[in-house]
């Protein structure tokens, strides 16, 4: 899971979720050197839950990720998923309408939903949850059905049972920010709160060293 990718650290919103362009490239190339296989979300199934298989995801999505990371993945022929916050489009520092059209046209890109306004699920009423997680307008914008969803903030605290059950009604796979590998059991039993490992400047070298097959 990635957020901002920018060598200018003064542009980072949160150093705990940001990485330099250099660090991002080193991490991806490190995964390749270790023999990792890059999957799409459509490929994800219980039998694919093994350490060698990796899925690259971006949340929100920041314009610097569009500029500094995605072209590199396309060059490497690596699939990726962007979880887009609908009302962040054309906001300062986030992707533009032109950028989203390029993502729509990119075969390597899977588009997922990240709510309308990136609100904390725990703080919302049942009605507000429905409004935040409804993606009809977003589906019209991107011209396709959306099967994948990622919770904003995504911790055990941030996401209530009612928010998870609400996501289950609409989406095939739903992702949290619980930073552990995704297991076969989780994909079989609880595919509506799947973990993702946050990668940032402070941990990418350590995370590479931890990979063992």
C-alpha positions as CSV (number, residue, x, y, z in Angstrom):
1,X,0.0,0.0,0.0
2,X,1.4,3.4,-1.1
3,X,0.2,7.0,-0.8
4,X,2.6,9.8,-1.7
5,X,5.7,9.2,-3.8
6,X,7.8,12.3,-3.9
7,X,11.5,13.1,-3.4
8,X,10.5,16.5,-2.0
9,X,9.7,15.6,1.6
10,X,8.3,19.1,2.3
11,X,5.3,18.0,0.1
12,X,4.5,15.0,2.2
13,X,1.3,15.0,4.2
14,X,2.3,12.2,6.4
15,X,5.9,10.8,6.6
16,X,4.5,7.5,7.9
17,X,2.7,6.8,4.5
18,X,5.1,8.6,2.1
19,X,8.2,7.4,0.2
20,X,10.7,9.0,-2.1
21,X,10.6,8.2,-5.8
22,X,14.0,6.7,-5.3
23,X,12.8,4.5,-2.5
24,X,9.8,3.4,-4.4
25,X,11.8,2.3,-7.3
26,X,14.3,0.5,-5.1
27,X,11.5,-1.3,-3.3
28,X,9.9,-2.5,-6.6
29,X,13.2,-3.6,-8.1
30,X,14.0,-5.3,-4.8
31,X,10.7,-7.3,-5.1
32,X,11.6,-8.3,-8.6
33,X,15.1,-9.3,-7.6
34,X,13.6,-11.6,-5.0
35,X,11.4,-13.3,-7.6
36,X,8.1,-11.9,-6.6
37,X,5.1,-12.2,-8.9
38,X,2.9,-9.2,-9.4
39,X,-0.8,-9.9,-9.5
40,X,-4.0,-8.0,-10.2
41,X,-6.8,-7.9,-7.7
42,X,-8.8,-10.0,-10.1
43,X,-6.1,-12.7,-9.7
44,X,-6.4,-12.7,-5.9
45,X,-7.8,-16.0,-4.5
46,X,-7.0,-18.3,-1.6
47,X,-4.7,-20.4,-3.6
48,X,-2.7,-17.3,-4.5
49,X,-2.1,-16.2,-0.9
50,X,1.6,-16.9,-0.7
51,X,4.6,-14.7,0.1
52,X,5.9,-14.6,-3.4
53,X,2.7,-13.0,-4.8
54,X,2.4,-9.2,-4.5
55,X,-0.3,-6.7,-5.4
56,X,0.6,-3.0,-5.6
57,X,-2.1,-0.6,-4.4
58,X,-2.3,3.2,-4.0
59,X,-4.8,5.1,-1.8
60,X,-6.5,8.5,-2.3
61,X,-4.7,9.0,-5.0
62,X,-2.0,11.8,-5.0
63,X,-0.9,13.4,-8.2
64,X,2.7,12.7,-7.3
65,X,1.9,9.0,-7.3
66,X,0.5,9.4,-10.8
67,X,3.6,11.3,-11.9
68,X,6.4,9.5,-10.1
69,X,5.3,5.9,-9.5
70,X,2.7,4.8,-12.1
71,X,4.8,5.4,-15.2
72,X,7.6,3.3,-13.7
73,X,5.2,0.4,-13.0
74,X,3.9,0.7,-16.6
75,X,7.4,0.6,-17.9
76,X,8.0,-2.5,-15.9
77,X,4.7,-4.1,-17.0
78,X,3.6,-4.4,-13.4
79,X,-0.2,-4.3,-12.6
80,X,-1.5,-2.0,-9.9
81,X,-4.7,-0.8,-8.2
82,X,-5.7,2.7,-7.4
83,X,-8.3,3.3,-4.7
84,X,-9.7,6.7,-5.6
85,X,-11.5,9.1,-3.2
86,X,-14.2,10.5,-5.5
87,X,-14.3,14.1,-4.2
88,X,-10.5,14.4,-4.1
89,X,-10.4,14.4,-7.9
90,X,-9.1,17.9,-9.1
91,X,-8.4,18.9,-5.5
92,X,-4.9,20.3,-4.6
93,X,-2.2,17.6,-4.7
94,X,-4.6,14.9,-5.9
95,X,-5.2,13.4,-9.3
96,X,-6.8,15.5,-12.1
97,X,-9.6,14.6,-14.5
98,X,-6.9,14.2,-17.1
99,X,-5.0,11.8,-14.9
100,X,-8.0,9.7,-14.1
101,X,-8.8,9.3,-17.8
102,X,-5.2,8.0,-18.4
103,X,-5.8,5.5,-15.5
104,X,-9.1,4.4,-17.1
105,X,-7.2,3.8,-20.4
106,X,-4.3,1.9,-18.8
107,X,-4.7,-1.9,-19.1
108,X,-2.4,-2.5,-16.1
109,X,-4.6,-0.4,-13.8
110,X,-7.5,-1.7,-11.7
111,X,-9.7,1.1,-10.3
112,X,-11.2,0.7,-6.8
113,X,-13.2,3.0,-4.6
114,X,-12.0,4.8,-1.5
115,X,-15.3,6.5,-0.5
116,X,-16.6,9.9,-1.6
117,X,-14.9,12.1,1.1
118,X,-12.4,9.9,3.0
119,X,-14.3,10.1,6.3
120,X,-13.7,8.0,9.4
121,X,-16.2,5.2,9.2
122,X,-16.6,5.0,13.0
123,X,-17.9,8.5,13.2
124,X,-20.7,8.0,10.7
125,X,-24.4,7.1,11.1
126,X,-25.8,4.2,9.1
127,X,-27.3,6.7,6.5
128,X,-24.0,8.5,6.2
129,X,-22.1,5.2,5.8
130,X,-24.3,4.4,2.8
131,X,-23.7,7.8,1.2
132,X,-20.0,7.6,1.7
133,X,-19.6,4.0,0.3
134,X,-22.1,4.4,-2.6
135,X,-20.2,4.5,-5.8
136,X,-22.9,4.8,-8.5
137,X,-21.7,8.3,-9.6
138,X,-18.1,7.1,-9.5
139,X,-18.9,4.1,-11.7
140,X,-20.5,6.4,-14.2
141,X,-17.4,8.6,-14.2
142,X,-15.0,5.7,-14.9
143,X,-17.4,3.8,-17.1
144,X,-17.1,0.4,-15.3
145,X,-18.5,-1.5,-12.4
146,X,-16.3,-1.2,-9.2
147,X,-15.7,-4.5,-7.3
148,X,-12.9,-3.4,-5.0
149,X,-13.0,-1.1,-2.0
150,X,-10.5,0.2,0.6
151,X,-11.5,1.8,3.9
152,X,-10.1,5.2,4.7
153,X,-7.8,5.0,7.7
154,X,-8.6,1.3,7.7
155,X,-7.6,0.3,11.2
156,X,-9.6,-1.9,13.5
157,X,-10.6,1.2,15.4
158,X,-11.6,3.2,12.3
159,X,-13.9,0.5,10.8
160,X,-17.0,-0.7,12.7
161,X,-18.8,-4.0,12.0
162,X,-21.6,-2.1,10.4
163,X,-19.2,-0.5,8.0
164,X,-17.7,-3.8,7.1
165,X,-21.2,-5.4,6.6
166,X,-22.2,-2.4,4.4
167,X,-19.1,-2.9,2.2
168,X,-19.8,-6.6,2.0
169,X,-23.2,-5.8,0.3
170,X,-21.5,-4.1,-2.6
171,X,-17.9,-5.2,-3.1
172,X,-16.1,-8.4,-4.0
173,X,-13.0,-7.6,-1.9
174,X,-12.6,-5.0,0.8
175,X,-9.2,-3.8,2.2
176,X,-8.1,-2.4,5.5
177,X,-4.8,-0.9,6.5
178,X,-3.9,-3.7,9.0
179,X,-0.2,-4.1,8.1
180,X,0.3,-7.9,7.8
181,X,0.5,-10.3,4.9
182,X,-2.8,-11.6,3.5
183,X,-3.4,-15.2,4.3
184,X,-5.4,-18.0,2.6
185,X,-7.7,-18.2,5.6
186,X,-8.5,-14.4,5.4
187,X,-9.4,-14.7,1.7
188,X,-11.6,-17.7,2.4
189,X,-13.3,-16.4,5.6
190,X,-13.1,-12.6,5.8
191,X,-12.5,-11.1,2.3
192,X,-14.2,-7.9,3.5
193,X,-11.4,-6.6,5.8
194,X,-8.2,-7.8,4.1
195,X,-4.8,-6.6,5.3
196,X,-2.3,-4.5,3.4
197,X,1.3,-3.7,4.2
198,X,2.0,0.0,4.4
199,X,5.3,0.9,2.7
200,X,7.0,4.2,3.4
201,X,10.4,5.7,3.4
202,X,11.1,4.6,7.0
203,X,10.4,0.9,6.4
204,X,10.9,-0.2,2.8
205,X,14.4,-1.5,3.3
206,X,13.4,-3.5,6.4
207,X,10.3,-4.9,4.6
208,X,12.5,-6.1,1.7
209,X,14.9,-7.8,4.1
210,X,11.9,-9.6,5.9
211,X,10.8,-11.3,2.7
212,X,11.7,-15.0,2.8
213,X,10.5,-17.8,0.6
